[in-house]
């Protein structure tokens, strides 16, 4: 789990942030790139059987949770 203290993402836009080229209204002026990072990240995580979720407060930043399954026999001591 990771958390930033940025401008946050409004709840109405939270479900759309994984769409290619989408930018939340609150971060458009500050954002760099073309809006593909979260879209690519989600596809990679899902290809490995995991989940990537976001929770945000529109005024206090965003929290990201990445969960990947353990493969049998791959755990380290």
DSSP file (Angstrom, degrees, kcal/mol; ACC not computed):
  #  RESIDUE AA STRUCTURE BP1 BP2  ACC     N-H-->O    O-->H-N    N-H-->O    O-->H-N    TCO  KAPPA ALPHA  PHI   PSI    X-CA   Y-CA   Z-CA
    1    1 A X              0   0    0      0, 0.0     2,-0.3     0, 0.0    64,-0.2   0.000 360.0 360.0 360.0 135.5    0.0    0.0    0.0
    2    2 A X  E     -A   64   0A   0     62,-2.7    62,-3.0     2,-0.0     2,-0.4  -0.957 360.0-165.3-131.2 152.3    1.3    3.4   -0.9
    3    3 A X  E     -A   63   0A   0     -2,-0.3     2,-0.3    60,-0.2    60,-0.2  -0.999   2.2-164.9-139.7 139.6   -0.1    6.9   -0.2
    4    4 A X        -     0   0    0     58,-2.5    58,-0.2    -2,-0.4    -2,-0.0  -0.745  21.0-138.7-114.2 170.2    0.6   10.3   -1.6
    5    5 A X        +     0   0    0     -2,-0.3    56,-0.2    56,-0.2    58,-0.0  -0.079  60.1 125.2-116.9  31.5   -0.4   13.7   -0.2
    6    6 A X  S    S-     0   0    0     56,-0.1    55,-0.4    54,-0.1     3,-0.1   0.216  82.4 -69.3 -76.1-159.2   -1.3   15.3   -3.5
    7    7 A X  S    S-     0   0    0     53,-0.2    53,-0.1     1,-0.2    -1,-0.1   0.658  72.0-138.1 -73.0 -16.6   -4.5   17.0   -4.6
    8    8 A X        -     0   0    0     51,-0.2     2,-0.4    52,-0.1    50,-0.2  -0.073  15.1 -86.3  81.7 172.9   -6.5   13.7   -4.6
    9    9 A X        -     0   0    0     52,-0.4    49,-0.1    -3,-0.1    50,-0.1  -0.985  38.8-115.8-123.4 125.8   -9.1   12.4   -7.1
   10   10 A X    >>  -     0   0    0     -2,-0.4     3,-1.9    48,-0.2     4,-1.0  -0.320  25.8-120.6 -59.2 142.1  -12.8   13.3   -6.8
   11   11 A X  H >> S+     0   0    0      1,-0.3     4,-0.6     2,-0.2     3,-0.5   0.836 111.9  60.9 -53.7 -36.5  -15.0   10.2   -6.1
   12   12 A X  H 34 S+     0   0    0      1,-0.2    -1,-0.3     2,-0.1     3,-0.1   0.739 112.4  38.0 -64.7 -22.3  -16.9   10.8   -9.3
   13   13 A X  H X> S+     0   0    0     -3,-1.9     3,-1.5     1,-0.1     4,-0.6   0.526  90.1  91.8-104.8  -8.7  -13.7   10.3  -11.3
   14   14 A X  H X< S+     0   0    0     -4,-1.0     3,-0.9    -3,-0.5     4,-0.2   0.851  83.5  54.2 -59.3 -38.8  -12.1    7.5   -9.3
   15   15 A X  T 3< S+     0   0    0     -4,-0.6     3,-0.3     1,-0.2    -1,-0.3   0.667 107.6  52.0 -69.7 -15.6  -13.6    4.7  -11.4
   16   16 A X  T X4 S+     0   0    0     -3,-1.5     3,-2.1     1,-0.2    -1,-0.2   0.541  78.3  93.8 -97.8  -8.2  -12.2    6.2  -14.6
   17   17 A X  T << S+     0   0    0     -3,-0.9    21,-0.2    -4,-0.6    22,-0.2   0.678  81.3  57.9 -66.1 -16.5   -8.5    6.7  -13.7
   18   18 A X  T 3  S+     0   0    0     -3,-0.3    -1,-0.3    -4,-0.2     2,-0.2   0.475  82.8 104.6 -90.1  -2.0   -7.5    3.3  -15.2
   19   19 A X  S X  S-     0   0    0     -3,-2.1     3,-1.8     1,-0.1    20,-0.2  -0.581  86.5 -97.5 -76.2 139.7   -8.9    4.2  -18.6
   20   20 A X  T 3  S+     0   0    0      1,-0.2    16,-0.2    -2,-0.2     3,-0.1  -0.314 104.8   7.1 -57.7 138.2   -6.2    5.0  -21.2
   21   21 A X  T 3  S+     0   0    0     14,-2.2    -1,-0.2     1,-0.2     2,-0.2   0.436  92.9 141.4  71.0   4.2   -5.5    8.8  -21.6
   22   22 A X    <   -     0   0    0     -3,-1.8     2,-0.4    13,-0.6    -1,-0.2  -0.535  27.4-175.8 -77.2 141.5   -7.8    9.7  -18.7
   23   23 A X        -     0   0    0     -2,-0.2     5,-0.1    -3,-0.1     2,-0.1  -0.992  27.3-120.5-135.5 129.2   -6.8   12.6  -16.4
   24   24 A X    >>  -     0   0    0     -2,-0.4     3,-1.4     1,-0.1     4,-0.7  -0.407  23.5-124.2 -65.3 142.6   -8.7   13.6  -13.3
   25   25 A X  G >4 S+     0   0    0      1,-0.3     3,-0.7     2,-0.2     4,-0.4   0.859 107.8  60.4 -55.9 -38.0   -9.8   17.2  -13.4
   26   26 A X  G 34 S+     0   0    0      1,-0.2    -1,-0.3     2,-0.1     4,-0.1   0.706 113.1  34.9 -68.0 -19.8   -8.0   18.0  -10.2
   27   27 A X  G X> S+     0   0    0     -3,-1.4     4,-2.0     1,-0.1     3,-0.6   0.379  83.3 102.5-116.3   4.8   -4.6   17.1  -11.5
   28   28 A X  T << S+     0   0    0     -3,-0.7    -2,-0.1    -4,-0.7    -1,-0.1   0.876  82.6  50.3 -58.9 -40.7   -4.6   18.1  -15.1
   29   29 A X  T 34 S+     0   0    0     -4,-0.4    -1,-0.2     1,-0.2    -2,-0.1   0.796 120.0  36.0 -70.0 -27.2   -2.6   21.3  -14.7
   30   30 A X  T <4 S+     0   0    0     -3,-0.6    -1,-0.2    -4,-0.1    -2,-0.2   0.641  93.2 107.4 -99.3 -17.5    0.1   19.5  -12.7
   31   31 A X     <  -     0   0    0     -4,-2.0     2,-0.3     1,-0.0    -8,-0.0  -0.320  48.2-160.6 -73.9 142.7    0.3   16.1  -14.5
   32   32 A X        +     0   0    0     -2,-0.1     3,-0.3     2,-0.0     2,-0.1  -0.720  53.9  36.6-108.1 167.0    3.0   15.1  -16.8
   33   33 A X  S    S-     0   0    0     -2,-0.3    -2,-0.0     1,-0.2     0, 0.0  -0.312  93.5 -78.8  86.5-172.2    2.8   12.3  -19.3
   34   34 A X        -     0   0    0     -2,-0.1    -1,-0.2   -12,-0.0    -3,-0.0   0.311  66.1 -95.7-117.1   7.2   -0.1   11.3  -21.5
   35   35 A X  S    S+     0   0    0     -3,-0.3   -14,-2.2   -15,-0.1   -13,-0.6   0.819  91.5 109.9  88.4  31.3   -2.3    9.3  -19.1
   36   36 A X     >  +     0   0    0    -16,-0.2     4,-2.7   -15,-0.2     5,-0.3   0.590  49.5  88.0-110.1 -14.6   -1.3    5.7  -19.8
   37   37 A X  H  > S+     0   0    0      1,-0.2     4,-2.6     2,-0.2     5,-0.2   0.906  93.2  39.5 -56.1 -52.9    0.6    4.8  -16.6
   38   38 A X  H  > S+     0   0    0      2,-0.2     4,-2.5     1,-0.2    -1,-0.2   0.856 114.8  54.7 -68.0 -34.0   -2.3    3.5  -14.5
   39   39 A X  H  > S+     0   0    0    -20,-0.2     4,-1.7     2,-0.2    -2,-0.2   0.938 112.9  41.9 -62.8 -47.0   -3.9    1.8  -17.5
   40   40 A X  H  X S+     0   0    0     -4,-2.7     4,-2.3     2,-0.2    -2,-0.2   0.919 113.5  53.1 -65.5 -44.3   -0.7   -0.1  -18.2
   41   41 A X  H  X S+     0   0    0     -4,-2.6     4,-2.6    -5,-0.3     5,-0.2   0.919 108.4  49.9 -59.2 -45.3   -0.1   -0.9  -14.5
   42   42 A X  H  X S+     0   0    0     -4,-2.5     4,-2.7     1,-0.2    -1,-0.2   0.914 110.4  49.7 -61.4 -43.2   -3.5   -2.4  -14.1
   43   43 A X  H  X S+     0   0    0     -4,-1.7     4,-1.9     2,-0.2    -1,-0.2   0.893 112.1  47.8 -64.5 -39.6   -3.2   -4.6  -17.1
   44   44 A X  H  X S+     0   0    0     -4,-2.3     4,-0.9     2,-0.2    -2,-0.2   0.934 113.4  47.4 -65.8 -46.4    0.2   -5.9  -16.0
   45   45 A X  H ><>S+     0   0    0     -4,-2.6     5,-2.5     1,-0.2     3,-0.8   0.924 113.1  48.1 -61.9 -45.5   -1.1   -6.6  -12.4
   46   46 A X  H ><5S+     0   0    0     -4,-2.7     3,-1.8     1,-0.2    -1,-0.2   0.850 104.4  60.3 -65.3 -33.9   -4.2   -8.3  -13.7
   47   47 A X  H 3<5S+     0   0    0     -4,-1.9    -1,-0.2     1,-0.3    -2,-0.2   0.762 106.2  48.9 -63.9 -23.9   -2.1  -10.5  -16.1
   48   48 A X  T <<5S-     0   0    0     -4,-0.9    21,-0.4    -3,-0.8    -1,-0.3   0.245 125.7-103.1 -98.0  10.9   -0.3  -11.8  -13.0
   49   49 A X  T < 5S+     0   0    0     -3,-1.8    -3,-0.2     1,-0.2    -2,-0.1   0.684  82.4 120.1  79.7  19.0   -3.6  -12.5  -11.2
   50   50 A X      < -     0   0    0     -5,-2.5     2,-0.3    -6,-0.2    18,-0.2  -0.359  54.6-124.8-107.1-174.0   -3.5   -9.5   -8.9
   51   51 A X  E     -B   67   0A   0     16,-2.4    16,-2.7    -2,-0.1     2,-0.4  -0.967   9.0-163.7-132.8 149.8   -5.5   -6.4   -8.2
   52   52 A X  E     +B   66   0A   0     -2,-0.3     2,-0.3    14,-0.2    14,-0.2  -0.977  20.0 174.8-132.6 118.2   -4.7   -2.7   -8.1
   53   53 A X  E     -B   65   0A   0     12,-2.4    12,-2.6    -2,-0.4     2,-0.4  -0.904  15.4-153.9-126.9 154.3   -7.1   -0.4   -6.3
   54   54 A X  E     -B   64   0A   0     -2,-0.3     2,-0.4    10,-0.2    10,-0.2  -0.964   7.0-174.1-125.9 143.3   -7.2    3.2   -5.4
   55   55 A X  E     +B   63   0A   0      8,-2.4     8,-3.5    -2,-0.4     2,-0.4  -0.996  18.2 178.9-131.2 137.8   -8.9    5.1   -2.7
   56   56 A X  E     -B   62   0A   0     -2,-0.4     2,-0.5     6,-0.2     6,-0.2  -0.990  30.7-151.8-145.5 149.2   -8.9    8.9   -2.6
   57   57 A X  E >>  -B   61   0A   0      4,-2.1     3,-1.3    -2,-0.4     4,-0.7  -0.988  30.3-131.8-112.9 125.7  -10.0   11.9   -0.7
   58   58 A X  T 34 S+     0   0    0     -2,-0.5   -48,-0.2     1,-0.3     4,-0.1   0.583 104.2  32.5 -60.0  -8.9  -10.4   14.8   -3.1
   59   59 A X  T 34 S+     0   0    0      2,-0.1    -1,-0.3   -50,-0.1   -51,-0.2   0.487 120.0  45.1-123.1  -5.6   -8.4   17.1   -0.7
   60   60 A X  T <4 S-     0   0    0     -3,-1.3   -53,-0.2     1,-0.4    -2,-0.2   0.104 103.3 -97.5-132.1  25.6   -5.9   14.8    1.0
   61   61 A X  E  <  - B   0  57A   0     -4,-0.7    -4,-2.1   -55,-0.4    -1,-0.4  -0.344  40.3 -73.5  95.7-173.7   -4.2   12.5   -1.6
   62   62 A X  E     - B   0  56A   0    -58,-0.2   -58,-2.5    -6,-0.2     2,-0.5  -0.957  24.2-149.6-133.5 144.4   -4.6    9.0   -2.9
   63   63 A X  E     -AB   3  55A   0     -8,-3.5    -8,-2.4    -2,-0.3     2,-0.4  -0.965  13.1-162.7-115.6 130.5   -3.9    5.5   -1.5
   64   64 A X  E     -AB   2  54A   0    -62,-3.0   -62,-2.7    -2,-0.5     2,-0.5  -0.921   1.4-164.7-112.9 137.7   -3.0    2.7   -3.9
   65   65 A X  E     - B   0  53A   0    -12,-2.6   -12,-2.4    -2,-0.4     2,-0.5  -0.986   2.8-170.7-124.6 123.1   -3.1   -1.0   -2.9
   66   66 A X  E     - B   0  52A   0     -2,-0.5     2,-0.4   -14,-0.2   -14,-0.2  -0.955   5.6-177.0-113.5 125.4   -1.4   -3.6   -5.1
   67   67 A X  E     + B   0  51A   0    -16,-2.7   -16,-2.4    -2,-0.5     2,-0.4  -0.989   2.8 179.7-127.7 127.1   -2.0   -7.3   -4.3
   68   68 A X        -     0   0    0     -2,-0.4   -18,-0.1   -18,-0.2     2,-0.1  -0.960  29.5-115.1-123.1 142.5   -0.4  -10.2   -6.1
   69   69 A X        -     0   0    0    -21,-0.4     2,-0.4    -2,-0.4   -19,-0.1  -0.460  26.2-120.9 -74.9 148.2   -0.9  -13.9   -5.4
   70   70 A X        -     0   0    0     -2,-0.1     2,-0.4     5,-0.0    -1,-0.1  -0.717  24.2-134.2 -82.3 135.6    1.9  -16.0   -4.1
   71   71 A X    >   -     0   0    0     -2,-0.4     3,-2.3     1,-0.1     4,-0.3  -0.731  32.9 -95.4 -88.9 142.5    2.7  -18.9   -6.3
   72   72 A X  T 3  S+     0   0    0     -2,-0.4    -1,-0.1     1,-0.3     0, 0.0  -0.322 110.7  13.1 -56.9 130.2    3.2  -22.3   -4.6
   73   73 A X  T 3  S+     0   0    0      1,-0.0    -1,-0.3    -3,-0.0    -3,-0.0   0.449 103.6  95.9  84.1   0.0    6.8  -22.9   -3.8
   74   74 A X    <   +     0   0    0     -3,-2.3    -2,-0.1     2,-0.1     2,-0.1   0.499  50.2 114.3-101.9  -3.9    7.9  -19.3   -4.5
   75   75 A X        -     0   0    0     -4,-0.3     2,-0.3     1,-0.1    -5,-0.0  -0.415  59.3-137.6 -70.0 141.3    7.8  -17.9   -1.0
   76   76 A X              0   0    0     -2,-0.1    -2,-0.1     1,-0.1    -1,-0.1  -0.710 360.0 360.0 -96.4 150.2   11.2  -16.9    0.4
   77   77 A X              0   0    0     -2,-0.3    -1,-0.1     0, 0.0    -2,-0.1   0.511 360.0 360.0 -67.3 360.0   12.2  -17.7    4.0
